[in-house]
Amino acid sequence: MQDELDPEVAVAVRASFARQGLMTALGAEIVELGPGRCAVRVSYREALTQQQGFFHGGVVGAVGDTAGGYAAMTTVPPGREVVSAEYKINFLRPAVGDSLWAVGTVLRAGRSLTVVRVDVLAERDGTRQLCAALQQTVVGVAGTTG
């Protein structure tokens, strides 16, 4: 993979991300973007927790799926986007922290399928701990206009 992301691809990824209502509702943001890589962060809010005060597993999965998808989108031809075909997530420890980070890394970008690994980390006081591991397969699709 190349060392730097094409600026047009970065604009397309960020524009696509901005259209995601769920990520907006979660307050998520792309904090890192490169060829085959994307990191998404969401700050802790009580509205995003489960009954014991941890980030809810649904939030962990959604942010992980999104980071992986946009990591994959950096590898598809211009004018294309991606959708998830499947993902599997292993919850390794409670997602306790000030923020949640999902870091997607493309393992293999194929012509029709791309496989991505996502590490989901909970950050507390500047220290990140792995709380979930996700593996995902995405498929390239025609881009949207709106």
Helices and strands as residue ranges (DSSP letters): H 7-18, H 21-26, E 29-34, E 37-43, G 46-48, H 57-73, E 80-91, E 99-109, E 113-124, E 127-142
